[in-house]
Amino acid sequence: HNDKVSCVAVSRSGRYVASGQITHMGFQADICVFEFDTRKLVHRMILHKVKVQSLAFSADEQFLASVGGQDDNTLVVWDLESGRPLCGGPASNELSLCIAFFNNSSDKLITGGHGVLRVWDVDFENRKINPTDVNVGQTRREFRNIVVEAHDRYAYVGTTSGDVVCIQLQGPKNLKMSGPQKKYNGGILCSTLNEDGDVLVGTGGGEVVLLSKIDLHVIKSVAVQGAVTSISALGEHYFVGTGKSNVYYLNAHTFKEELRQTCHYDGINDVVFPAGYSEVFATCSANDIRVWNANTSAELLRIQVGTLEANCIQFTKDGKAILSGWSDGKVRAFGPQSGKLIYVIHDAHKLGGMKRVSGSHTGVTALCVDNANQRIVTGGADGEVRVWRVSAFAQKMEAAMKEHKATINAVAILSDDSEVISASDDGSCILWDLQRFVRRSIMYSQTYFKAASYFVDESQLLTTGSDKKITYWDAIDGNPIRELEGSKIGEISSVDIASDGETFVTGGGDKLVKLWNYDEGSVMAVGVGHSSNITKVKVSPDGRRIVSVGDEGAIMLWSLDQQ
């Protein structure tokens, strides 16, 4: 796909996976059908305009049905063998949101949307589809998801009002009943049937509810974190996915939930390893900081601070604290195992920026720690670089260095703690003397500087920015040494040099992780996987893996063992 994926469907045997996308006004939206075992694209189907709203496979896996979005609103039935459309037509006068095939006949399906439910008979010989409107009486609902029971007698339809409507499919197409009496907040977002035919639904308020097939009363319910966006029933247990990027395992008998998989549900701003230790790493995002096991990808610790956004994080060199810069202008230090707050530096930076780039962060935007664990250097949206002398008992500002005219995006410190570099959106990088707190040298370029990193022997610097270039600088006099074209299509937002100095890694707006040879300036490997801008890349201290994080909330680990 070349844009956001709007819907996904899996065939009954698991052989096929179909996905639809959103595209720009006036363009056609693709449907991609993949063979799951081989992970290969089988068909690319192009007919709908702007958006594919919903997809469904027939039970015998011969056909795929698709419904277009608001600008299209057509129903199309596709032949899966040839990938060609068999028949189609307008879905309804109102917007259609969901679709489902009957279980025992591939020529019948049902669609639902804004106030309308329709049962369709597909005439394959004449290549026509004939609708029958379901009589729902005075009931006015927006229908979001449909599940058909095993014998095709009834369909259970989830609504945005927070209840489930049962429809009779044999004989006259009428509303049979609705329930439960107490409607759920956030509506019914997903539904499926268990082995007994009872209806399992997920709500926008974060509840998984089992409803009786007889009268739709509540049998069991359990609360999870985040709106329930998907449910899959598998024999004696269920898997539940939520809008907060959590996957739960749910026992069918006890209805006890168990968190199996989790990740950030918003863009990730930073990733960092502890000094000299590659087994764990930390990431930060809107609302939280998380510490991960690098080998198992398991979450070890989660630190949440209200509705604030963590812009940057750093481990102290002794590993006894996680330092973090936040959107409210404060620096917070936490215990790396307990997650408890150790201290807060209030008003470390002003909230407002001087000259802010659209979408850039507020408050504390960059952070680094000296090697003696005595001082912190911070950069902010106010364009200031500040030096703090810290302990668990007192945090005192030593200096505020004011020269940048825009947000500071990165700070890095020399190993002898005598100098720090700051990279800013104002098109300058400044080397600061940490004894006298004055400028040593300054580097200008026609770019928003996004990242800066010292080479291993600290004789050179690497910078990246919005001009898509990677620049080598002399760390003594601040003159450029050479320039590489880092990307053709997007800014480079992050750079990190491996501990042996032979390679470095970059990531940015082109969504590619690139491994470079430092001396030759050539690309050694390219990692494709992110679906949005890469915000940070880091090489582990042992040089065996790269971790990259992005705006879509993904954390990706890349092995460097087989280069």
HELIX and SHEET records of a PDB file:
SHEET    1   A 4 VAL A   5  VAL A  10  0                                        
SHEET    2   A 4 TYR A  16  GLN A  21 -1                                        
SHEET    3   A 4 GLN A  28  GLU A  35 -1                                        
SHEET    4   A 4 LYS A  40  LYS A  49 -1                                        
SHEET    1   B 4 VAL A  52  PHE A  57  0                                        
SHEET    2   B 4 PHE A  63  GLY A  68 -1                                        
SHEET    3   B 4 THR A  74  ASP A  79 -1                                        
SHEET    4   B 4 PRO A  85  PRO A  90 -1                                        
SHEET    1   C 4 SER A  96  PHE A 101  0                                        
SHEET    2   C 4 LYS A 108  GLY A 113 -1                                        
SHEET    3   C 4 LEU A 117  ASP A 123 -1                                        
SHEET    4   C 4 LYS A 128  ASP A 133 -1                                        
SHEET    1   D 4 PHE A 143  VAL A 148  0                                        
SHEET    2   D 4 TYR A 154  THR A 159 -1                                        
SHEET    3   D 4 VAL A 164  GLN A 168 -1                                        
SHEET    4   D 4 LEU A 175  GLY A 179 -1                                        
SHEET    1   E 4 ILE A 188  LEU A 193  0                                        
SHEET    2   E 4 VAL A 199  THR A 203 -1                                        
SHEET    3   E 4 GLU A 207  LEU A 211 -1                                        
SHEET    4   E 4 VAL A 218  ALA A 223 -1                                        
SHEET    1   F 4 VAL A 228  LEU A 234  0                                        
SHEET    2   F 4 HIS A 237  THR A 242 -1                                        
SHEET    3   F 4 ASN A 246  ASN A 251 -1                                        
SHEET    4   F 4 GLU A 257  THR A 262 -1                                        
SHEET    1   G 6 ILE A 268  VAL A 272  0                                        
SHEET    2   G 6 VAL A 280  ASN A 293 -1                                        
SHEET    3   G 6 GLU A 299  PHE A 315 -1                                        
SHEET    4   G 6 ILE A 322  TRP A 326 -1                                        
SHEET    5   G 6 VAL A 331  PHE A 334 -1                                        
SHEET    6   G 6 LEU A 341  ILE A 345 -1                                        
SHEET    1   H 4 VAL A 364  VAL A 369  0                                        
SHEET    2   H 4 ARG A 375  GLY A 380 -1                                        
SHEET    3   H 4 GLU A 384  VAL A 390 -1                                        
SHEET    4   H 4 GLN A 395  LYS A 402 -1                                        
SHEET    1   I 4 ILE A 408  ILE A 413  0                                        
SHEET    2   I 4 GLU A 419  SER A 424 -1                                        
SHEET    3   I 4 SER A 428  ASP A 433 -1                                        
SHEET    4   I 4 VAL A 438  TYR A 444 -1                                        
SHEET    1   J 4 PHE A 449  TYR A 454  0                                        
SHEET    2   J 4 GLN A 460  GLY A 465 -1                                        
SHEET    3   J 4 LYS A 469  ASP A 474 -1                                        
SHEET    4   J 4 PRO A 480  GLU A 485 -1                                        
SHEET    1   K 4 ILE A 492  ILE A 497  0                                        
SHEET    2   K 4 THR A 503  GLY A 508 -1                                        
SHEET    3   K 4 LEU A 512  ASN A 517 -1                                        
SHEET    4   K 4 VAL A 523  VAL A 528 -1                                        
SHEET    1   L 3 ILE A 534  VAL A 539  0                                        
SHEET    2   L 3 ARG A 545  GLY A 550 -1                                        
SHEET    3   L 3 ILE A 555  SER A 559 -1                                        
END                                                                             
